[in-house]
Amino acid sequence: MKKVILALVFLFTLNVVFVSCRETNKETENATEETSEVQKEVENTAEEAVKEAAEVEKEAEKAVNEAGEELDNSSDKALKEDNKETETEGEQQS
């Protein structure tokens, strides 16, 4: 009688081990699938961020160039006005 009960307990234990391993494998597969999906989303987001950063960089470069041109124009204008004032003062002193 003891051998029969021990054999049943042993079979039950083996059954539990194999069933719990299968469930663990399913959970691992699900986790792996979810991880793959998240990884794809992260890659897509990273690619979009790189594209947006490149666009922002171009816009910033354009703004810097425009500001440099405006500075050059305003300094040229100021220099011309200063030259006119100097000429006007020189004519008045003569």
C-alpha positions as CSV (number, residue, x, y, z in Angstrom):
1,M,0.0,0.0,0.0
2,K,2.8,2.4,0.8
3,K,4.5,1.7,-2.5
4,V,1.2,2.5,-4.4
5,I,0.8,5.8,-2.5
6,L,4.4,6.7,-2.9
7,A,4.1,6.0,-6.7
8,L,1.0,8.2,-6.9
9,V,2.8,11.0,-5.0
10,F,5.8,10.6,-7.3
11,L,3.6,10.7,-10.4
12,F,1.7,13.7,-9.1
13,T,5.0,15.5,-8.3
14,L,6.3,14.8,-11.9
15,N,3.0,16.1,-13.3
16,V,3.2,19.3,-11.3
17,V,6.8,19.9,-12.3
18,F,6.2,19.4,-16.0
19,V,3.0,21.5,-16.0
20,S,4.5,24.3,-14.1
21,C,7.5,24.3,-16.5
22,R,5.2,24.6,-19.4
23,E,3.4,27.5,-17.8
24,T,6.7,29.2,-17.1
25,N,7.8,28.7,-20.7
26,K,4.5,30.3,-21.9
27,E,5.1,33.2,-19.5
28,T,8.6,33.5,-20.8
29,E,7.4,33.5,-24.4
30,N,4.9,36.2,-23.6
31,A,7.5,38.3,-21.8
32,T,9.8,37.8,-24.8
33,E,7.1,38.9,-27.2
34,E,6.3,41.9,-25.1
35,T,9.9,42.8,-24.9
36,S,10.3,42.5,-28.6
37,E,7.4,44.8,-29.1
38,V,8.7,47.4,-26.7
39,Q,12.1,47.2,-28.3
40,K,10.6,47.9,-31.7
41,E,8.7,50.9,-30.3
42,V,11.9,52.2,-28.6
43,E,13.8,51.8,-31.9
44,N,11.0,53.7,-33.8
45,T,10.9,56.4,-31.2
46,A,14.7,56.7,-31.3
47,E,14.7,57.0,-35.1
48,E,12.0,59.7,-34.9
49,A,14.0,61.6,-32.3
50,V,17.1,61.5,-34.5
51,K,15.1,62.9,-37.4
52,E,13.6,65.6,-35.3
53,A,17.0,66.5,-33.8
54,A,18.4,66.8,-37.4
55,E,15.5,69.1,-38.3
56,V,16.0,71.2,-35.2
57,E,19.8,71.4,-36.0
58,K,19.0,72.6,-39.5
59,E,16.6,75.3,-38.2
60,A,19.1,76.4,-35.6
61,E,21.9,76.6,-38.2
62,K,19.6,78.7,-40.4
63,A,18.7,81.0,-37.5
64,V,22.4,81.5,-36.7
65,N,23.2,82.3,-40.3
66,E,20.3,84.8,-40.5
67,A,21.4,86.4,-37.3
68,G,24.9,86.7,-38.6
69,E,23.7,88.3,-41.8
70,E,21.6,90.8,-39.9
71,L,24.5,91.6,-37.7
72,D,26.7,92.2,-40.8
73,N,24.0,94.3,-42.4
74,S,23.5,96.4,-39.2
75,S,27.2,96.9,-38.7
76,D,27.6,98.0,-42.3
77,K,24.7,100.3,-42.0
78,A,26.1,101.8,-38.7
79,L,29.5,102.2,-40.4
80,K,28.0,104.0,-43.3
81,E,26.0,106.3,-41.0
82,D,29.1,107.0,-39.0
83,N,31.1,107.8,-42.1
84,K,28.3,110.2,-43.2
85,E,28.3,111.9,-39.8
86,T,32.1,112.2,-39.9
87,E,32.0,113.8,-43.4
88,T,29.3,116.2,-42.3
89,E,31.3,117.2,-39.2
90,G,34.4,117.6,-41.3
91,E,32.5,119.9,-43.8
92,Q,31.1,122.0,-40.9
93,Q,34.5,122.5,-39.4
94,S,36.0,123.7,-42.6
